[in-house]
Each structure stands twice: as C-alpha cells, then as structure tokens.
Amino acid sequence: MSTHTQNLILKPDNAQRLSNLCGRLNEHIHQIEIFLALKIQQRGNTFHLRGSESAIADGFHVLESLYSATQTGKLL
C-alpha cells in the first residue's frame, strides 16, 4: 500500500469552529486518525492528511462534514 499526502483547507477560517472540530488536545483528530488509519497534521484551517488514497478521501469527507456541523455553534 502506497502512502499519499494531500492538503485540505477548511473555509471560512474560524478559530472557534476549528477548536470545536479538533477537540480538547486534538482528541477528535486523534480519533479520526485511529479510525481511518491515517495521519493528520493541522495548522490553522489547513489540514495535511497522509495515508492511503481511500483513507484520505474518507478523511476529507469526515473533516468537511464535521466542520459544517460546527456552524450551529453546538459542541461536537
């Protein structure tokens, strides 16, 4: 299995929504990494995903969906 990398930029860049998405001490990101078997690095609204093509595609979908859910202001 070859490893791929891809960047995802979530917009709009909103610190409160990103904090909600990532969770305390990035616990939400770590759970996604474990579940999808991929590595996620984040700086601001840019996420660097590394893993298989399918894991990256799934990671994009999960991160975009959860970021969209943060729009309501409710905690994830």
C-alpha positions as CSV (number, residue, x, y, z in Angstrom):
1,M,0.0,0.0,0.0
2,S,1.5,3.3,-1.0
3,T,1.2,6.4,1.1
4,H,-0.2,9.6,-0.3
5,T,-0.5,13.1,1.1
6,Q,-3.0,15.9,0.4
7,N,-3.9,19.2,2.0
8,L,-7.4,20.3,2.9
9,I,-8.2,23.9,3.7
10,L,-11.5,24.5,5.6
11,K,-13.3,27.7,5.0
12,P,-14.2,30.0,6.4
13,D,-11.2,30.2,8.7
14,N,-12.9,30.4,12.1
15,A,-10.9,29.7,15.3
16,Q,-13.8,28.7,17.4
17,R,-15.2,26.3,14.9
18,L,-11.7,24.8,14.3
19,S,-11.3,24.4,18.1
20,N,-14.7,22.6,18.2
21,L,-13.7,20.4,15.3
22,C,-10.3,19.4,16.7
23,G,-11.5,18.9,20.3
24,R,-9.6,19.4,23.5
25,L,-6.0,18.4,23.0
26,N,-6.9,17.4,19.4
27,E,-8.8,14.4,20.7
28,H,-11.3,14.4,17.8
29,I,-8.4,14.5,15.3
30,H,-6.7,11.6,17.1
31,Q,-9.9,9.5,17.0
32,I,-10.3,10.2,13.2
33,E,-6.6,9.2,12.7
34,I,-7.1,5.9,14.5
35,F,-10.4,5.0,12.9
36,L,-9.3,5.8,9.3
37,A,-5.6,4.7,9.7
38,L,-4.2,8.0,8.6
39,K,-2.1,10.8,9.9
40,I,-3.5,14.3,10.2
41,Q,-1.4,17.4,10.9
42,Q,-3.2,20.8,11.4
43,R,-2.1,24.4,11.3
44,G,-4.9,26.9,11.4
45,N,-7.5,25.9,8.8
46,T,-5.1,23.8,6.8
47,F,-5.1,20.0,7.4
48,H,-2.3,17.8,6.0
49,L,-3.5,14.2,5.5
50,R,-1.2,11.3,4.9
51,G,-2.3,7.7,4.2
52,S,-3.9,5.6,1.6
53,E,-6.0,7.3,-1.1
54,S,-9.2,5.9,0.3
55,A,-8.3,6.9,3.8
56,I,-7.5,10.4,2.6
57,A,-10.8,10.6,0.7
58,D,-12.7,9.4,3.8
59,G,-10.7,11.9,6.0
60,F,-11.7,14.8,3.7
61,H,-15.4,13.7,4.0
62,V,-15.3,13.4,7.8
63,L,-13.5,16.7,8.4
64,E,-15.7,18.6,5.9
65,S,-18.9,17.1,7.4
66,L,-17.8,17.8,11.0
67,Y,-16.7,21.3,10.2
68,S,-20.0,22.0,8.6
69,A,-21.7,20.7,11.7
70,T,-19.8,23.3,13.8
71,Q,-21.7,26.1,12.1
72,T,-24.5,25.8,14.6
73,G,-22.2,26.6,17.5
74,K,-23.1,23.3,19.3
75,L,-20.1,21.3,20.7
76,L,-19.2,18.1,18.8
